[in-house]
Amino acid sequence: MSEWTKEEATEFELILYHLPPSELNPNVLRKLHWTRRREVTQSAREEAGWMAKQAWKDREPFEKVTVSYQFTVRDGRKHDVDNLVSACKPYVDGLIDANVMMSDDYRYMKIGGAEIVKGEGYQTRILVRILE
């Protein structure tokens, strides 16, 4: 993401060069022992938080946002888009920790959309835009 001034900031994009861990899939997550569930969730949250904090610096958080997701896969296997979005919850929490957005409460956040595209490698893109 390029540098911008506070007045210009209308969006923030987090790019992870992998899909969410399979353990964060809701179908798997509920079967995990609580210690493993906490470990995987905390790891994903910290990954997103540290990446976002480096790029966001000390800017003010967006108050009302739309969050959109794009998942890049390189294979023709079946991928469940709603499970991938659910698995991104710790990443969104990391964006809140990094002060990119205020909250994921319904009063502050809407889901914009989600798609899976085919590409060279695996990638998770989370786009946070100010809600007008």
N, CA and C atoms as an extended XYZ file, in Angstrom:
396
Properties=species:S:1:pos:R:3:atomname:S:1:resname:S:1:resid:I:1 pbc="F F F"
N         0.850       -1.179        0.000 N   MET     1
C         0.000        0.000        0.000 CA  MET     1
C         0.891        1.236        0.000 C   MET     1
N         0.526        2.210       -0.792 N   SER     2
C         1.335        3.416       -0.888 CA  SER     2
C         1.079        4.334        0.300 C   SER     2
N         1.998        5.283        0.477 N   GLU     3
C         1.848        6.264        1.554 CA  GLU     3
C         0.708        7.214        1.210 C   GLU     3
N         0.021        7.671        2.198 N   TRP     4
C        -1.062        8.627        2.021 CA  TRP     4
C        -1.155        9.511        3.247 C   TRP     4
N        -1.872       10.610        3.099 N   THR     5
C        -2.100       11.460        4.257 CA  THR     5
C        -3.397       11.034        4.913 C   THR     5
N        -3.606       11.481        6.120 N   LYS     6
C        -4.809       11.113        6.873 CA  LYS     6
C        -6.072       11.484        6.088 C   LYS     6
N        -6.061       12.632        5.423 N   GLU     7
C        -7.239       13.079        4.685 CA  GLU     7
C        -7.514       12.209        3.465 C   GLU     7
N        -6.484       11.592        2.892 N   GLU     8
C        -6.652       10.778        1.690 CA  GLU     8
C        -7.070        9.347        1.984 C   GLU     8
N        -6.847        8.869        3.178 N   ALA     9
C        -7.080        7.464        3.495 CA  ALA     9
C        -8.561        7.128        3.423 C   ALA     9
N        -8.921        6.302        2.467 N   THR    10
C       -10.303        5.839        2.348 CA  THR    10
C       -10.381        4.325        2.339 C   THR    10
N        -9.220        3.663        2.238 N   GLU    11
C        -9.222        2.203        2.245 CA  GLU    11
C        -7.887        1.668        2.752 C   GLU    11
N        -7.933        0.424        3.160 N   PHE    12
C        -6.735       -0.285        3.626 CA  PHE    12
C        -6.844       -1.718        3.124 C   PHE    12
N        -5.761       -2.231        2.579 N   GLU    13
C        -5.766       -3.600        2.065 CA  GLU    13
C        -4.705       -4.423        2.776 C   GLU    13
N        -5.131       -5.552        3.300 N   LEU    14
C        -4.233       -6.507        3.928 CA  LEU    14
C        -4.094       -7.691        2.989 C   LEU    14
N        -2.867       -8.025        2.625 N   ILE    15
C        -2.620       -9.155        1.730 CA  ILE    15
C        -1.790      -10.195        2.467 C   ILE    15
N        -2.346      -11.387        2.575 N   LEU    16
C        -1.653      -12.529        3.174 CA  LEU    16
C        -1.370      -13.517        2.046 C   LEU    16
N        -0.163      -14.029        1.992 N   TYR    17
C         0.220      -14.902        0.889 CA  TYR    17
C        -0.055      -16.366        1.210 C   TYR    17
N        -1.262      -16.586        1.695 N   HIS    18
C        -1.766      -17.930        1.988 CA  HIS    18
C        -3.257      -17.807        2.257 C   HIS    18
N        -3.949      -18.924        2.226 N   LEU    19
C        -5.349      -18.951        2.646 CA  LEU    19
C        -5.384      -19.057        4.163 C   LEU    19
N        -6.519      -18.765        4.779 N   PRO    20
C        -6.609      -18.953        6.229 CA  PRO    20
C        -6.308      -20.414        6.584 C   PRO    20
N        -5.674      -20.663        7.727 N   PRO    21
C        -5.381      -22.046        8.127 CA  PRO    21
C        -6.659      -22.884        8.167 C   PRO    21
N        -6.556      -24.127        7.748 N   SER    22
C        -7.738      -24.995        7.717 CA  SER    22
C        -8.350      -25.167        9.096 C   SER    22
N        -7.548      -25.016       10.149 N   GLU    23
C        -8.079      -25.140       11.511 CA  GLU    23
C        -9.087      -24.034       11.844 C   GLU    23
N        -9.054      -22.912       11.088 N   LEU    24
C        -9.990      -21.818       11.333 CA  LEU    24
C       -11.315      -22.012       10.597 C   LEU    24
N       -11.389      -23.022        9.753 N   ASN    25
C       -12.632      -23.361        9.079 CA  ASN    25
C       -13.648      -23.742       10.154 C   ASN    25
N       -14.861      -23.168       10.131 N   PRO    26
C       -15.840      -23.454       11.181 CA  PRO    26
C       -16.135      -24.945       11.364 C   PRO    26
N       -16.079      -25.717       10.281 N   ASN    27
C       -16.345      -27.149       10.382 CA  ASN    27
C       -15.253      -27.879       11.152 C   ASN    27
N       -14.051      -27.335       11.148 N   VAL    28
C       -12.920      -27.941       11.848 CA  VAL    28
C       -12.752      -27.315       13.229 C   VAL    28
N       -12.920      -26.010       13.301 N   LEU    29
C       -12.651      -25.249       14.521 CA  LEU    29
C       -13.442      -25.773       15.723 C   LEU    29
N       -14.683      -26.110       15.503 N   ARG    30
C       -15.507      -26.565       16.637 CA  ARG    30
C       -15.091      -27.926       17.166 C   ARG    30
N       -14.315      -28.672       16.371 N   LYS    31
C       -13.868      -29.999       16.804 CA  LYS    31
C       -12.509      -29.963       17.504 C   LYS    31
N       -11.816      -28.827       17.429 N   LEU    32
C       -10.490      -28.709       18.023 CA  LEU    32
C       -10.575      -28.553       19.536 C   LEU    32
N        -9.568      -29.040       20.207 N   HIS    33
C        -9.449      -28.798       21.643 CA  HIS    33
C        -9.291      -27.297       21.843 C   HIS    33
N        -9.848      -26.769       22.922 N   TRP    34
C        -9.855      -25.317       23.125 CA  TRP    34
C        -8.463      -24.705       23.134 C   TRP    34
N        -7.442      -25.440       23.577 N   THR    35
C        -6.093      -24.861       23.595 CA  THR    35
C        -5.543      -24.691       22.181 C   THR    35
N        -5.801      -25.664       21.312 N   ARG    36
C        -5.352      -25.564       19.921 CA  ARG    36
C        -6.144      -24.484       19.187 C   ARG    36
N        -7.442      -24.416       19.465 N   ARG    37
C        -8.296      -23.392       18.858 CA  ARG    37
C        -7.788      -22.001       19.214 C   ARG    37
N        -7.468      -21.783       20.492 N   ARG    38
C        -6.952      -20.487       20.945 CA  ARG    38
C        -5.607      -20.184       20.280 C   ARG    38
N        -4.753      -21.179       20.182 N   GLU    39
C        -3.423      -20.997       19.589 CA  GLU    39
C        -3.513      -20.577       18.121 C   GLU    39
N        -4.326      -21.267       17.347 N   VAL    40
C        -4.466      -20.962       15.920 CA  VAL    40
C        -5.114      -19.595       15.723 C   VAL    40
N        -6.150      -19.321       16.500 N   THR    41
C        -6.847      -18.037       16.403 CA  THR    41
C        -5.921      -16.887       16.778 C   THR    41
N        -5.188      -17.032       17.861 N   GLN    42
C        -4.283      -15.977       18.315 CA  GLN    42
C        -3.161      -15.732       17.311 C   GLN    42
N        -2.642      -16.791       16.727 N   SER    43
C        -1.574      -16.666       15.738 CA  SER    43
C        -2.047      -15.865       14.518 C   SER    43
N        -3.238      -16.177       14.008 N   ALA    44
C        -3.781      -15.460       12.851 CA  ALA    44
C        -4.048      -13.999       13.200 C   ALA    44
N        -4.589      -13.763       14.374 N   ARG    45
C        -4.883      -12.401       14.818 CA  ARG    45
C        -3.604      -11.576       14.920 C   ARG    45
N        -2.568      -12.160       15.503 N   GLU    46
C        -1.295      -11.444       15.641 CA  GLU    46
C        -0.640      -11.198       14.291 C   GLU    46
N        -0.714      -12.171       13.374 N   GLU    47
C        -0.138      -11.987       12.035 CA  GLU    47
C        -0.757      -10.768       11.356 C   GLU    47
N        -2.078      -10.706       11.328 N   ALA    48
C        -2.761       -9.578       10.691 CA  ALA    48
C        -2.490       -8.275       11.441 C   ALA    48
N        -2.511       -8.334       12.755 N   GLY    49
C        -2.290       -7.135       13.557 CA  GLY    49
C        -0.927       -6.515       13.332 C   GLY    49
N         0.106       -7.339       13.328 N   TRP    50
C         1.459       -6.804       13.131 CA  TRP    50
C         1.655       -6.271       11.724 C   TRP    50
N         1.135       -6.985       10.727 N   MET    51
C         1.258       -6.499        9.346 CA  MET    51
C         0.538       -5.164        9.177 C   MET    51
N        -0.664       -5.076        9.709 N   ALA    52
C        -1.450       -3.848        9.581 CA  ALA    52
C        -0.818       -2.699       10.360 C   ALA    52
N        -0.323       -2.979       11.540 N   LYS    53
C         0.291       -1.939       12.371 CA  LYS    53
C         1.504       -1.312       11.668 C   LYS    53
N         2.290       -2.133       10.971 N   GLN    54
C         3.452       -1.609       10.244 CA  GLN    54
C         3.031       -0.654        9.137 C   GLN    54
N         1.963       -0.978        8.429 N   ALA    55
C         1.525       -0.144        7.314 CA  ALA    55
C         0.676        1.039        7.773 C   ALA    55
N        -0.133        0.848        8.796 N   TRP    56
C        -1.090        1.861        9.234 CA  TRP    56
C        -0.453        2.932       10.106 C   TRP    56
N         0.613        2.572       10.798 N   LYS    57
C         1.323        3.461       11.717 CA  LYS    57
C         0.367        3.933       12.816 C   LYS    57
N         0.292        5.239       13.056 N   ASP    58
C        -0.541        5.766       14.139 CA  ASP    58
C        -1.730        6.570       13.630 C   ASP    58
N        -2.257        6.186       12.482 N   ARG    59
C        -3.414        6.907       11.937 CA  ARG    59
C        -4.655        6.600       12.766 C   ARG    59
N        -5.642        7.455       12.638 N   GLU    60
C        -6.928        7.247       13.303 CA  GLU    60
C        -7.656        6.088       12.633 C   GLU    60
N        -8.417        5.307       13.388 N   PRO    61
C        -9.144        4.183       12.783 CA  PRO    61
C       -10.324        4.656       11.947 C   PRO    61
N       -10.661        3.868       10.922 N   PHE    62
C       -11.889        4.113       10.182 CA  PHE    62
C       -13.044        3.787       11.114 C   PHE    62
N       -14.076        4.629       11.096 N   GLU    63
C       -15.198        4.387       12.005 CA  GLU    63
C       -16.195        3.394       11.418 C   GLU    63
N       -16.717        3.671       10.236 N   LYS    64
C       -17.676        2.769        9.600 CA  LYS    64
C       -17.060        2.258        8.303 C   LYS    64
N       -17.061        0.932        8.148 N   VAL    65
C       -16.348        0.333        7.022 CA  VAL    65
C       -17.150       -0.778        6.346 C   VAL    65
N       -16.729       -1.047        5.127 N   THR    66
C       -17.149       -2.238        4.400 CA  THR    66
C       -15.909       -3.102        4.254 C   THR    66
N       -16.029       -4.375        4.582 N   VAL    67
C       -14.909       -5.302        4.473 CA  VAL    67
C       -15.226       -6.313        3.377 C   VAL    67
N       -14.326       -6.414        2.395 N   SER    68
C       -14.488       -7.356        1.281 CA  SER    68
C       -13.319       -8.329        1.270 C   SER    68
N       -13.559       -9.501        0.727 N   TYR    69
C       -12.563      -10.567        0.724 CA  TYR    69
C       -12.347      -11.095       -0.695 C   TYR    69
N       -11.096      -11.382       -1.014 N   GLN    70
C       -10.770      -12.070       -2.253 CA  GLN    70
C        -9.745      -13.155       -1.924 C   GLN    70
N       -10.057      -14.359       -2.329 N   PHE    71
C        -9.188      -15.500       -2.085 CA  PHE    71
C        -8.684      -15.998       -3.429 C   PHE    71
N        -7.373      -16.127       -3.551 N   THR    72
C        -6.780      -16.646       -4.779 CA  THR    72
C        -6.343      -18.077       -4.515 C   THR    72
N        -6.738      -18.969       -5.417 N   VAL    73
C        -6.356      -20.380       -5.334 CA  VAL    73
C        -5.693      -20.770       -6.644 C   VAL    73
N        -4.869      -21.793       -6.608 N   ARG    74
C        -4.195      -22.205       -7.835 CA  ARG    74
C        -4.694      -23.540       -8.355 C   ARG    74
N        -5.595      -24.159       -7.627 N   ASP    75
C        -6.067      -25.481       -8.029 CA  ASP    75
C        -7.550      -25.445       -8.360 C   ASP    75
N        -8.046      -26.532       -8.907 N   GLY    76
C        -9.444      -26.620       -9.286 CA  GLY    76
C       -10.318      -27.280       -8.234 C   GLY    76
N        -9.758      -27.491       -7.026 N   ARG    77
C       -10.545      -28.130       -5.969 CA  ARG    77
C       -11.701      -27.235       -5.546 C   ARG    77
N       -12.673      -27.842       -4.895 N   LYS    78
C       -13.815      -27.103       -4.364 CA  LYS    78
C       -13.344      -26.299       -3.147 C   LYS    78
N       -13.662      -25.020       -3.130 N   HIS    79
C       -13.351      -24.150       -1.994 CA  HIS    79
C       -14.649      -23.479       -1.565 C   HIS    79
N       -14.955      -23.536       -0.298 N   ASP    80
C       -16.193      -23.012        0.262 CA  ASP    80
C       -15.973      -21.563        0.692 C   ASP    80
N       -16.529      -20.618       -0.062 N   VAL    81
C       -16.255      -19.199        0.176 CA  VAL    81
C       -16.761      -18.724        1.540 C   VAL    81
N       -17.915      -19.228        1.997 N   ASP    82
C       -18.401      -18.743        3.293 CA  ASP    82
C       -17.552      -19.273        4.446 C   ASP    82
N       -16.976      -20.463        4.308 N   ASN    83
C       -16.055      -20.956        5.335 CA  ASN    83
C       -14.760      -20.149        5.341 C   ASN    83
N       -14.284      -19.753        4.159 N   LEU    84
C       -13.075      -18.928        4.094 CA  LEU    84
C       -13.307      -17.568        4.751 C   LEU    84
N       -14.468      -16.972        4.508 N   VAL    85
C       -14.787      -15.688        5.142 CA  VAL    85
C       -14.852      -15.849        6.662 C   VAL    85
N       -15.510      -16.895        7.133 N   SER    86
C       -15.589      -17.147        8.578 CA  SER    86
C       -14.211      -17.349        9.188 C   SER    86
N       -13.341      -18.011        8.453 N   ALA    87
C       -11.988      -18.259        8.937 CA  ALA    87
C       -11.165      -16.978        9.036 C   ALA    87
N       -11.633      -15.895        8.427 N   CYS    88
C       -10.918      -14.614        8.462 CA  CYS    88
C       -11.240      -13.777        9.697 C   CYS    88
N       -12.130      -14.236       10.563 N   LYS    89
C       -12.489      -13.463       11.758 CA  LYS    89
C       -11.267      -13.031       12.565 C   LYS    89
N       -10.303      -13.922       12.831 N   PRO    90
C        -9.124      -13.461       13.585 CA  PRO    90
C        -8.329      -12.376       12.858 C   PRO    90
N        -8.330      -12.404       11.519 N   TYR    91
C        -7.630      -11.361       10.768 CA  TYR    91
C        -8.327      -10.017       10.964 C   TYR    91
N        -9.646      -10.009       10.928 N   VAL    92
C       -10.399       -8.774       11.158 CA  VAL    92
C       -10.146       -8.269       12.579 C   VAL    92
N       -10.118       -9.182       13.539 N   ASP    93
C        -9.802       -8.781       14.917 CA  ASP    93
C        -8.403       -8.167       14.995 C   ASP    93
N        -7.469       -8.693       14.206 N   GLY    94
C        -6.123       -8.118       14.146 CA  GLY    94
C        -6.132       -6.710       13.575 C   GLY    94
N        -7.008       -6.453       12.599 N   LEU    95
C        -7.134       -5.099       12.045 CA  LEU    95
C        -7.688       -4.131       13.090 C   LEU    95
N        -8.571       -4.621       13.930 N   ILE    96
C        -9.088       -3.797       15.028 CA  ILE    96
C        -7.974       -3.537       16.041 C   ILE    96
N        -7.206       -4.570       16.376 N   ASP    97
C        -6.072       -4.410       17.297 CA  ASP    97
C        -5.072       -3.382       16.783 C   ASP    97
N        -4.867       -3.351       15.451 N   ALA    98
C        -3.910       -2.427       14.833 CA  ALA    98
C        -4.493       -1.030       14.636 C   ALA    98
N        -5.746       -0.840       15.031 N   ASN    99
C        -6.401        0.458       14.959 CA  ASN    99
C        -6.734        0.893       13.530 C   ASN    99
N        -6.887       -0.069       12.613 N   VAL   100
C        -7.291        0.252       11.249 CA  VAL   100
C        -8.782        0.553       11.222 C   VAL   100
N        -9.542       -0.207       11.986 N   MET   101
C       -10.991       -0.011       12.060 CA  MET   101
C       -11.426       -0.053       13.511 C   MET   101
N       -12.574        0.569       13.793 N   MET   102
C       -13.019        0.689       15.188 CA  MET   102
C       -13.528       -0.625       15.764 C   MET   102
N       -14.371       -1.319       14.997 N   SER   103
C       -15.052       -2.481       15.550 CA  SER   103
C       -15.618       -3.328       14.428 C   SER   103
N       -15.918       -4.591       14.742 N   ASP   104
C       -16.613       -5.438       13.786 CA  ASP   104
C       -18.088       -5.581       14.161 C   ASP   104
N       -18.544       -4.745       15.076 N   ASP   105
C       -19.943       -4.678       15.446 CA  ASP   105
C       -20.755       -4.222       14.227 C   ASP   105
N       -21.998       -4.677       14.108 N   TYR   106
C       -22.834       -4.359       12.956 CA  TYR   106
C       -23.022       -2.864       12.738 C   TYR   106
N       -22.857       -2.058       13.780 N   ARG   107
C       -23.003       -0.612       13.632 CA  ARG   107
C       -21.799        0.020       12.948 C   ARG   107
N       -20.698       -0.702       12.876 N   TYR   108
C       -19.457       -0.156       12.324 CA  TYR   108
C       -18.943       -0.897       11.097 C   TYR   108
N       -19.433       -2.100       10.847 N   MET   109
C       -18.873       -2.902        9.761 CA  MET   109
C       -19.961       -3.614        8.976 C   MET   109
N       -19.797       -3.591        7.644 N   LYS   110
C       -20.635       -4.366        6.736 CA  LYS   110
C       -19.715       -5.275        5.928 C   LYS   110
N       -20.249       -6.413        5.518 N   ILE   111
C       -19.510       -7.289        4.620 CA  ILE   111
C       -19.817       -6.833        3.202 C   ILE   111
N       -18.760       -6.515        2.455 N   GLY   112
C       -18.948       -6.029        1.091 CA  GLY   112
C       -19.159       -7.141        0.097 C   GLY   112
N       -18.351       -8.148        0.176 N   GLY   113
C       -18.447       -9.252       -0.767 CA  GLY   113
C       -17.278      -10.192       -0.580 C   GLY   113
N       -17.367      -11.313       -1.245 N   ALA   114
C       -16.295      -12.301       -1.170 CA  ALA   114
C       -16.264      -13.075       -2.479 C   ALA   114
N       -15.064      -13.342       -2.948 N   GLU   115
C       -14.929      -14.110       -4.179 CA  GLU   115
C       -13.674      -14.956       -4.131 C   GLU   115
N       -13.706      -16.005       -4.933 N   ILE   116
C       -12.541      -16.860       -5.112 CA  ILE   116
C       -12.126      -16.738       -6.568 C   ILE   116
N       -10.845      -16.442       -6.795 N   VAL   117
C       -10.313      -16.345       -8.152 CA  VAL   117
C        -9.161      -17.333       -8.302 C   VAL   117
N        -8.917      -17.737       -9.523 N   LYS   118
C        -7.822      -18.661       -9.786 CA  LYS   118
C        -6.575      -17.863      -10.146 C   LYS   118
N        -5.426      -18.285       -9.598 N   GLY   119
C        -4.178      -17.585       -9.851 CA  GLY   119
C        -2.992      -18.502       -9.708 C   GLY   119
N        -1.821      -17.911       -9.609 N   GLU   120
C        -0.570      -18.672       -9.530 CA  GLU   120
C        -0.315      -19.277       -8.164 C   GLU   120
N        -0.765      -18.626       -7.124 N   GLY   121
C        -0.512      -19.108       -5.769 CA  GLY   121
C        -1.713      -18.839       -4.890 C   GLY   121
N        -1.550      -19.106       -3.613 N   TYR   122
C        -2.639      -18.871       -2.661 CA  TYR   122
C        -2.479      -17.493       -2.049 C   TYR   122
N        -3.622      -16.816       -1.850 N   GLN   123
C        -3.578      -15.472       -1.297 CA  GLN   123
C        -4.929      -15.132       -0.667 C   GLN   123
N        -4.874      -14.351        0.407 N   THR   124
C        -6.074      -13.811        1.043 CA  THR   124
C        -5.929      -12.303        1.041 C   THR   124
N        -6.895      -11.623        0.438 N   ARG   125
C        -6.898      -10.158        0.411 CA  ARG   125
C        -8.119       -9.670        1.167 C   ARG   125
N        -7.876       -8.800        2.120 N   ILE   126
C        -8.966       -8.210        2.891 CA  ILE   126
C        -8.919       -6.715        2.649 C   ILE   126
N        -9.982       -6.194        2.066 N   LEU   127
C       -10.051       -4.773        1.735 CA  LEU   127
C       -11.035       -4.095        2.676 C   LEU   127
N       -10.548       -3.075        3.380 N   VAL   128
C       -11.366       -2.293        4.308 CA  VAL   128
C       -11.556       -0.917        3.681 C   VAL   128
N       -12.820       -0.557        3.427 N   ARG   129
C       -13.133        0.748        2.834 CA  ARG   129
C       -14.052        1.537        3.752 C   ARG   129
N       -13.844        2.844        3.770 N   ILE   130
C       -14.744        3.711        4.535 CA  ILE   130
C       -16.133        3.586        3.937 C   ILE   130
N       -17.112        3.449        4.801 N   LEU   131
C       -18.506        3.347        4.372 CA  LEU   131
C       -19.073        4.749        4.286 C   LEU   131
N       -19.467        5.125        3.123 N   GLU   132
C       -20.002        6.480        2.886 CA  GLU   132
C       -21.452        6.551        3.278 C   GLU   132
